[in-house]
Amino acid sequence: SGRLVGAAAELAQWIGREIGIPIEVHYIGPWGRVQQEVRAGKLDAIVGAFYTQARTEYMDYIHPPFRETRSVIWVGPQGSLHYRRWSDLEGRRGATVINNSFGEAFDRYARDKLDIQQLPSLEQAIQMLQRGRVDYLVYEDSPGEAYLARLGVKGVRQLQPAVASENLYVTLSHRSPCNTPEIRGRLQRA
């Protein structure tokens, strides 16, 4: 329906009440499109972005972060991956969502050593995992669990330990008219 639901949407509404500015929450589409919209200034803010240095070129991060989230390895029903450390993923086929980040250290390691295909949507990545077209999926734990439950997917499970634990931030587009010192201050206080 174009309506975004869940914890981040509720947090955005709460923040809007706290700072006295109504915040409209919309489902824009896949993560890559969300970032393009922020970069272009068509979207003012993101509620729930990991910090990466590259993203600071088009958006400001509001401190402090509001939550820490873990990124994990997901395997399908037939998955036989024995994962304990990043090197266990070498030589295997992985998937994630376009423009997703799992912290700068893992991103760098993945770029240099791993074969991870970036797909347009989480649903497509899950389908590839279920069909055995990839050996693993890298994605956040709680959002992944929620998505699997919503789709009614069985047999996909997460492995431990997490590949990364990263903070989630509210961000403002550099091109947003809302990105003023006053509003950034109000957001930080909230």
C-alpha positions as CSV (number, residue, x, y, z in Angstrom):
1,S,0.0,0.0,0.0
2,G,3.0,2.3,0.1
3,R,2.7,2.5,3.9
4,L,5.8,1.6,5.9
5,V,5.1,-0.3,9.1
6,G,7.3,-1.5,11.9
7,A,9.7,-0.3,14.6
8,A,11.5,2.3,12.4
9,A,8.2,3.8,11.2
10,E,6.9,4.0,14.8
11,L,10.2,5.6,15.9
12,A,9.9,8.2,13.1
13,Q,6.4,9.1,14.2
14,W,7.6,9.4,17.8
15,I,10.5,11.6,16.8
16,G,8.1,13.8,14.9
17,R,6.0,14.3,18.0
18,E,9.1,15.0,20.1
19,I,10.5,17.7,17.8
20,G,7.1,19.1,16.9
21,I,7.4,18.5,13.2
22,P,5.1,16.0,11.5
23,I,7.0,13.3,9.7
24,E,5.5,11.4,6.8
25,V,6.7,7.8,6.5
26,H,6.6,6.2,3.1
27,Y,7.7,2.9,1.6
28,I,10.0,4.1,-1.2
29,G,11.1,0.6,-2.4
30,P,14.3,-1.4,-2.2
31,W,17.3,-0.1,-0.1
32,G,19.3,1.0,-3.2
33,R,16.4,3.2,-4.3
34,V,16.0,4.7,-0.9
35,Q,19.7,5.8,-0.9
36,Q,19.3,7.2,-4.4
37,E,16.3,9.3,-3.3
38,V,18.3,10.6,-0.3
39,R,21.3,11.4,-2.5
40,A,19.0,13.3,-4.9
41,G,17.3,15.2,-2.1
42,K,13.9,13.7,-3.0
43,L,13.8,12.0,0.4
44,D,14.6,14.0,3.5
45,A,15.6,11.3,6.0
46,I,16.3,7.7,6.7
47,V,15.4,6.1,10.0
48,G,17.8,3.1,10.3
49,A,21.1,3.5,8.3
50,F,24.5,2.0,9.2
51,Y,27.4,4.4,9.2
52,T,29.7,4.3,6.2
53,Q,32.2,6.9,5.2
54,A,30.9,6.8,1.6
55,R,27.4,7.7,2.8
56,T,28.6,10.9,4.5
57,E,29.0,12.4,1.0
58,Y,25.2,12.7,0.7
59,M,23.7,12.5,4.2
60,D,24.4,13.6,7.8
61,Y,24.2,11.2,10.7
62,I,22.2,12.2,13.8
63,H,24.0,11.2,17.0
64,P,23.6,9.2,19.1
65,P,22.5,6.1,17.3
66,F,19.1,4.7,18.3
67,R,19.8,1.0,18.1
68,E,22.5,-1.6,17.5
69,T,21.7,-4.4,15.1
70,R,23.4,-7.5,14.2
71,S,24.1,-8.7,10.6
72,V,24.1,-12.5,10.3
73,I,24.6,-15.3,7.8
74,W,21.3,-16.9,6.8
75,V,21.2,-20.4,5.2
76,G,18.5,-22.3,3.5
77,P,16.9,-25.7,4.4
78,Q,19.6,-27.6,2.6
79,G,22.4,-25.3,3.9
80,S,25.5,-27.1,5.1
81,L,27.7,-24.1,5.7
82,H,29.8,-24.4,8.9
83,Y,30.3,-20.7,9.8
84,R,32.4,-19.4,12.7
85,R,34.5,-16.7,11.1
86,W,34.5,-14.6,7.9
87,S,37.0,-16.8,6.2
88,D,34.5,-19.7,6.3
89,L,32.6,-17.8,3.6
90,E,35.4,-17.8,1.1
91,G,34.8,-20.0,-1.9
92,R,31.0,-20.0,-1.3
93,R,28.3,-18.0,-3.2
94,G,26.6,-15.3,-1.1
95,A,23.8,-12.8,-1.6
96,T,22.6,-9.6,-0.1
97,V,20.6,-6.6,-1.1
98,I,22.0,-3.8,-3.4
99,N,23.9,-1.1,-1.5
100,N,23.6,-2.9,1.8
101,S,26.4,-2.3,4.3
102,F,27.5,-4.5,7.2
103,G,30.1,-2.2,8.7
104,E,33.2,-0.9,7.0
105,A,35.4,-3.8,8.1
106,F,33.2,-6.6,6.8
107,D,32.4,-4.6,3.7
108,R,36.1,-4.3,2.9
109,Y,36.7,-8.0,3.6
110,A,33.7,-9.0,1.4
111,R,34.8,-6.8,-1.4
112,D,38.3,-8.3,-1.3
113,K,37.7,-12.0,-0.5
114,L,34.0,-13.0,-0.9
115,D,31.7,-13.7,-3.8
116,I,28.5,-11.9,-2.7
117,Q,25.9,-11.1,-5.4
118,Q,23.9,-7.9,-4.7
119,L,20.2,-8.3,-5.5
120,P,17.4,-5.8,-5.9
121,S,15.2,-7.1,-3.1
122,L,15.4,-9.3,0.0
123,E,12.6,-11.4,-1.3
124,Q,14.7,-12.3,-4.4
125,A,17.7,-13.1,-2.2
126,I,15.6,-15.4,0.0
127,Q,14.2,-17.1,-3.1
128,M,17.8,-17.7,-4.4
129,L,18.8,-19.1,-1.0
130,Q,15.8,-21.4,-0.9
131,R,16.5,-22.7,-4.4
132,G,20.2,-23.3,-3.6
133,R,21.4,-20.8,-6.1
134,V,23.5,-19.2,-3.3
135,D,25.0,-20.8,-0.3
136,Y,24.2,-18.0,2.1
137,L,22.5,-14.6,2.6
138,V,24.0,-11.7,4.6
139,Y,21.3,-9.6,6.2
140,E,20.3,-8.1,9.6
141,D,18.8,-10.5,12.2
142,S,15.6,-8.9,13.3
143,P,14.4,-7.4,10.0
144,G,15.3,-10.8,8.4
145,E,13.2,-12.7,10.9
146,A,10.3,-10.3,10.4
147,Y,10.4,-10.6,6.6
148,L,10.6,-14.4,6.7
149,A,7.6,-14.5,9.1
150,R,5.6,-12.2,6.9
151,L,6.3,-14.3,3.8
152,G,5.7,-17.5,5.7
153,V,9.1,-18.9,4.8
154,K,10.2,-22.0,6.7
155,G,13.6,-23.6,7.0
156,V,15.8,-20.5,6.5
157,R,17.9,-20.0,9.7
158,Q,20.6,-17.7,10.9
159,L,24.0,-18.8,11.9
160,Q,26.2,-17.5,14.7
161,P,28.3,-15.5,15.4
162,A,27.1,-12.3,13.7
163,V,29.3,-11.0,10.9
164,A,29.0,-7.5,12.4
165,S,27.1,-5.5,15.0
166,E,26.5,-1.9,13.8
167,N,24.7,1.1,15.1
168,L,21.6,2.4,13.4
169,Y,21.2,6.1,12.9
170,V,18.6,8.6,11.7
171,T,20.1,10.5,8.7
172,L,19.3,13.6,6.8
173,S,20.0,14.2,3.2
174,H,22.5,17.0,2.5
175,R,19.9,18.3,-0.1
176,S,17.0,18.3,2.3
177,P,15.5,21.7,3.3
178,C,15.0,20.0,6.7
179,N,18.8,19.7,7.2
180,T,19.4,22.8,9.3
181,P,21.4,23.2,12.4
182,E,18.2,23.8,14.4
183,I,16.5,20.6,13.2
184,R,19.7,18.5,13.6
185,G,19.9,19.7,17.2
186,R,16.3,18.9,17.9
187,L,16.7,15.5,16.4
188,Q,19.8,14.9,18.5
189,R,18.0,15.9,21.7
190,A,15.0,13.7,20.9
